[in-house]
Amino acid sequence: MSEKTVWRSASMEGKWKDGKGDVRLALVEFYGKVWLDWRVFNVTGEKEQVTRQGCRLTLEQAEEMLPRLIEAIEQGKQMKEQQERKENQS
């Protein structure tokens, strides 16, 4: 199995924030296919460890999801803006 990290960032979620975990997106060859592997790594010990939190998508699934991901980001930005407006009006 070969893999190539294409993006990595500190996790902002619950128990993994504050330097305890990283989110990683990688291209992985596994069982004769190429997958996108999106996973949380535990980085608190001497050696980083992969966790069960994450998923693998085929390239086709990722392509199919991409427009929905863009839509979700836009909707999330609108929700955040509405919340900020409400907070500033108070």
N, C-alpha and C positions, 0 to 999 in steps of 0.2 A: 504494500500500500504506500503510495507516494502522496504527499500533500504540499501545497504551496499557500502560505498565508497571503491574502489579498487586502485584508483590513483588520485592524485590531484597535480596541479602545477600552478604557477603564469602564467597568460596569457601574451603572447608576442605580441598580435595583437592589432593594432590601438588604439581604444579608451579604451581598457581594460588593456593595459600595465601600467607600473609604479604603481603597487599595487592596481589598480582599479578593477581587476577581476581575478578570478581563473578558470582554466579549470578542470573539474571533470569527472571521469569515474566511474560509479557505476552500480552495479547489482540491478535491480528494479523489484519487483513483481507488475504487473499491469494488470488488466483485466484477471487474471488467467494464465498469462504467465510470464516468466522471460525474461527481456530485458537488454541490455547494454545501459545505458543512458550516453551520452557524452554531457556535457552542460557547459556553461559559467555562473559563479556566480558573481554578483555584490557585491563587498566587501567594498565599500566606506562608507556606512552608519554604524549605530550602529549594525544593523542586516543584515547578508548577505541575498541577494535575488536572487532567480533563475531568469534567463532571458529566452527569447524565443530563443536565439541562442543556437542551439544544435540539437541533434537528438536521436532517439531510434532505436536500431537494435535488431532483434531477434538473438538468439544464432547462428542459422543457417546462417543468413546473415553475422554475424561477422566472423564465420569460413570461409565462402566463400570469404570474403574480405581480410583475413589475408595474403595470398600469394601476393595479389595485393598491399597491404600496404608495405610489405617488398620490393617488386620491386620498388615502388614509392620512398621509402627511399633511396635505392641504386642509383636510377636515380638522385634524388635530391643531393646526395653527389657528384656524378660525375659532375653535373652542377655547384655546388659550387666550386669544385676543378678547373674546367675550368675557372671560373670567377676569382679565386684567381691567377691562372697562368697568365691570361691576365693582371691583375692589376700589378703583379710583373714584367712583361716584359716592362711595360710602364715607 
